Amino acid sequence: MTAVPIIKLSNGSHVPALGLGTWQSKPEEVRAAVSYALRDAGYRHIDCAWGYGNERDVGEGIRDSGVPRSEIFITSKLWSTWHSRVEECLDQTLANLGTDYVDLYLVHWPVSLNPNGNHPNFPTLPDGTRDIDHSWKLSDTWKQMEVVFQKGKVKAIGVSNFSKAKLEEILPTAEIVPAVNQLELHVYNPQHELIKYLKSKNIVPEAYSPLGSTNSPLLTDKTVLNIAQKYSLRASDVLIGYLVSKGFIVIPKSVTPSRIASNLNGSLTAVNKLEAADIAELDGLAAAGKQKRFITPPWRKYIISISKRRLLTYFFLQLLTLVSTIGLIISRCQRPS
């Protein structure tokens, strides 16, 4: 079996480029999936989260595998109702997993939900919208993330689903730059500009949902299928291999043993076969009219609206500056010589 590429993070940690995702994996299925991935398929990276509600079963699967903890890279995430209580949430994750540290800890979403709302995970307002704590600053969440890193409870810290605007809410006061930004990344949502920005900050992109979603059009895309046929690969091999080839961490999810194994082995084969022209062709699919996201949580509109308001404010201030400058030039030109 071809060795999984290892990516070095900004803090010196090393992470396998391919991992097993566990989002939406049922508790009774994820234990067996994690055990198989580690024991039989060769995985050494497991991605989980407090918000998935299955971390205890993930921990059981890790122990069932018999693979030493020191050989496994575990990623988990801080849920949105815990932004003001980072260490408390982390401690629950550690207890659920049965470990005293995680290798990478991420802020799951750049949205703080009311910790005292009507639901521990998804608090809502009377109108049914999410109960967002608008008073909480992301920079304060990040300060607490830095504390648990300094205590040694996590080996690296990062973020998830952060736009450039959201990153710039924490970077000015950050003592530690996020090592990773986990995002929805695939051929229909390549986020080229954000990736360019992340690389400028030495933040490694990590791709979730690399195959899209259930019944995803990615797996039947003509360009993807043509490339797969050219190299005797499957569409999934091309889709995951494309992202690994770009230097991303990728975490495809499955609970089916055959797919768990093929997602690893097939994508590594694709990495060795895909050429620069293939990558460029796949890079252009979204711009050719196929741009599409599959993960759209209820608060995404809030994140977008905030970013748009900031952008409009910026352009308004630029316009005011331009008008002022023009006025100054005109007044100088009208002065008698």
N, C-alpha and C positions, 0 to 999 in steps of 0.2 A: 504493500500500500504506500502511495506517495505521502510524504510527510506533510502535515498541515503547516502552512507558513506561520511564523511567529512575529507578532508586531510589538515593537518596543514603544511604550508610552512615555510621556514627557518626564515622569518621575522615576523612570528606570524599570518599571514593572514590565513583564513580558506576558502577552496574552495570545492564545491561539486564535488565528484569524477566523476559524469556523467554530461555532458553538451550537448547542441545542436550545431553541426557544421553548418556553413552557406556558406562554400566554394562551388562555382558553383551553388548556389541557385539563381534563377532568381529574380530580384527585385520585380516583381509582385507576386511571390510565397513566398518569404522569410518573408514578412510582416505577412502574415497569419500564416506561420509556427511558427514564433517566438511567436506570440500572443497565438496560441493554446498550444505550449509547456509550456509556463509560466502559462496561465490561467487554462488550462484543464488537462494537462498531469503531472504537478508537477515538471517541471524543474525549477532550480534556477541558472543555469549557461548557458550563451550564449557566444559562441566563434565567433569572427568576425575579419575582417582585412581591412585596407585601400585598399589593393591590390585586394580585392574581388569586389570592385565597388558597393556594395549594403548596405553600413553601414547606409545610410539615411533611407532605408526601414527597416533595423533591428531596428533602433531607433523608427520608427513608430509602429512596432510590439510590442516593449516593452511598449510603452505608451498605445496602444490598449488593452493590457492584463489587465491593471488596477492593476498589482502587484507593490507595492512600490519599488522605485529604491534601497532603502536600503536593500531589501531582495534578490536582484539579483547580481550575480557575473558576471561581463562583462570582457572578454578578448579581446584585439585587438592587432594589430601588425604594426610595422614600416616597410614600403615598401623599397625596395632596392635602389630606386632613391633618397631616403631621408636620407641616412646615415649621411650626413653632416648637416642636418637640422631636427634633431629629434623632437624638440619642435614644429616646424612649422607643421610637419606631424601629430603629436599628437593633436594639436589644431584643425586641420581639422576633425580628427576622433571624437573629443569631440563635435564639432558643428554638425556633421552628426548624431551622436547618440542622441544629445540633453541632454548631461550630463556634469557635470563639473569635472568628474574623471572617470578613468577605474580602475578596481580592479587588473588587470594584463596586463602589456604591454610587448610585446615580439619583439625582432629583428627577422623579418620574415625569412630571409635567411642570411648566413654569406658571402654575396656577395654585394659589393657596385657597383651599376650601374651608369653610367655617368648621373649626374643630369641635364646636359646641352645638352643631346643627341637629337636624332631625334624623340624621342617619350617619353612622360612623365612617362610611366610605363615600357616599354620594348624597350629601345634604342638599335639600332643595328649598326654594322660596315658595310662598303661597301660589305663585303663578306657574310653578312647575320647573322653572329654570334653576340652574345650579346656584347654590348659596356660596358665592365667592367672597372671600375676605379681602376686600379692596384696600384695607389699611395696612396689610402685611407687605413688607418689602422683601423681594427675592434676595437682596444683598444680605439680609439678616438670616435667611435660610442658609445661604452659602457660608456665612461665618460659622454656623453650627456644623456644617459639613466639614469644615476645616478642623474643628475641634475633635470630631471623632477620628479624623485621619491622624491628628497629632497624638491621640491616645492609643493608636495602633489597632483600633477595632476594624479599620478598613485599610487596605494597602494602596488604594488609589480612589480618587473621587472624580465624578463627572456629572454630566447632565443628560437629559433626554427630551426630545421634542422642543428644543430651544432654537428660536430664530436668532438672527444677528441682533435684532433689537433687544431681545430678552437677555442674550449674553452680555450686551453692553449695560444691562442693569446691575450686573455683578462684577464685571471685570475691573472697573475703576478702583474698587475697594478690595479686590481679591488678593490674598497673599499667595494663594495657590490657583493657578489657571486650571480649569477643568481639563482632565486628561482625555475625555471622550465626550462626544455628543451622539447619543443613539437616536436615530431618525427613521422615518418611513422612507426608504430608498429602494428604488427599482427602476427599470428602464422607462416606465411611464412617469416617474417622479424622481428624476436624478438630482434635482436641487443644485445645479452646477454652481450658481453664484454663492450659495451658502457654503458649499464644499470648499470653494476657493478661499472664502473668508476663514473657515476653520483651519485650513492648512497654514494660513498666514499667522495664526495664533498657536500653531503646533498642537491642535486639538484633533484627535483621530476620529473620523466618522465611523459610526457603527450602524449597520443596516438591519432593521427588522422588517418583516413582511416582504422579503426579497422576491417572493413568488406572487405577490398581490394578496388576494383574499380567496375565499371559497368560490369555485367556478370563475376564477380570475381570467380575464382576456389575455393576460400576459402569456399564458401557457399555449395559447392558440394564435399568437401574433405571427403573421406571415414572415416577417424579417427574422424573428427568433427561430421559427421552425426551419427556415432556409439555412441559417447558420448551423443549427443542430444537425440537419441532414448532411451538410457538407463535411462534418467531422464525425458522423455516426454517433451523435450524442442525443440526449433527450432535451426537451425545452428547459426543464428545471436545471439541468447541468449548465446550460448556457447562461440562464438568468442568475444563478448563484455564482458561477465562475466569473462572470462579467464583473461583479462587485468585488470579489476577492482580487481579481486582476488589477483593480483600481487602488488597491492598498487599503480596503475597508475591512473592518471586522463584520462578519455576517452571521446571523443567528436564525436560520430556517427552523420552523417548528413542525413537528410531527410526533404522533404516538404510535405509528405503524413501523415495526422493525425494518421492513424492507426499504421504506422511504427514508428512515433515519440513516441507514447505511448508505443508500444511494445519494442522498443529499451531500454527504461528505465525499465519497469516492468519485461520484460523477462530476462534481464541481471541480475537484482537484485535477481530474483529467481535462476538463474544459480549460482550466487555467494554463495548462501546458500546450493547448492547441489553438486557443484564440489568438488571432493576430491583431495588430494595431488597427487595421482597417475594419475589422469586426467590431472592436470596441468603439471606434468612431461612429460606425453605423448605428450601433445600439444607443450611443450617447445622443443621437439626433432624433430618436423616435418621439420623445415628448414635444420637442419644438416643431415637429411635423404634424402636430394636431392631436397627439395622443396623451397629452398631459392629464394625469388623473391620480387622485389620492383615494385610498380605500379606507383609511382610518380617520374618522371624523367625529371626535368626541363632542359632547354638547357645549363645552366651553371653548372650542376652537374659534367660533365666531367672535368671542370676547377677545381672544388673543389677536386675531386679525384686525378687529375694530380699533384696538389700542394702537397697533402698529400703524394703521392708516391715519389715525388722528395725529400721531407724532409726525408722520410724513407730511401731512397737510400743514401742520404748524411750522415745520422746517421751511417748506416752500413759501408760506406766507411771510415769514421773517426775511427770507431771501428777497422776496418781492419788495418788501418795505425798504430793505437796504438798497436795492436797485433804484427805486423811485427817489429815495433820498439823495443818492449819488447823482442821478440825472438832474434833480433840482439844483444841486450845488453847482454842477457844471454850467447849467443855463444861467444861474445868477452871476457866475463869474464872467460868462461871455457877455452879459448885458451891462457890466460895469463900464463907465466911460474911460477911455484911455488917457 
